[in-house]
Amino acid sequence: MNLKFIQKPKKWGLKHLKKESKKPKNKKQEIVIICMILAISITFFSGVSVGKAVYNANIKNNTQIAKPILEVEKGSEIIITEDNKKGEYTFIVKNYNQIEEISQVDLTYYIEILENNLNDFIQYQLYKDGELLELKENKTEEMRFHKDVKEEQKYTLKVTYDDSKNTIEDIMQDIQIKVHSEQVRV
């Protein structure tokens, strides 16, 4: 025989509910919880805030670029003829201009003589302040101007025509002198 007892369900209300509090199982867990609560409350009440900010700023800058100056002061042209077989062309290379502004950067430069295969009957020599310069492939070695120092260098190109190799009527060309310059990298 099976007996079953039927019990009436108890009425549950707020009064009957017991609050079960979870107590930490050990002291270490209790200390960690207290420290976390303390850190959060200090951060909250001390005015420290954690956040991310994005700023957009417009910056205006006014800068000046250093001014390189290299000028060539030309001499008068020379004309080589059957009667006048020699000539001297003088020019000056300087690192300042007519209003006395001096180059604000160091410059290197070299001089190139441009001609079309005149080596057989035209000889030329380039002098710097009276000293003969060696030309390699019609170019000089690089020379240098220093910044903020007013400098000029005088050059003379001596041209000689050899009429035994050709007649002057066959030569109707110009010899050009070019000065190539470059700013020195700092």
ABEGO torsion letter per residue (X at the ends): XBBBBBBBBBBBBAAABBBBBBBBABAAAAAAAAAAAAAAAAAAAAGBBBBBBBBBBBBBBBBBBBBBBBBBBBBBBBBBBAABABBBBBBBBBABBAAGBBBABBBBBBBBBBBBGAAAABBBBBBBGGBBBBBBGGBBBBBBBBBGBBBBBBBBBBBBBBAAABBAAABBBBBBBBBBBBBBBX
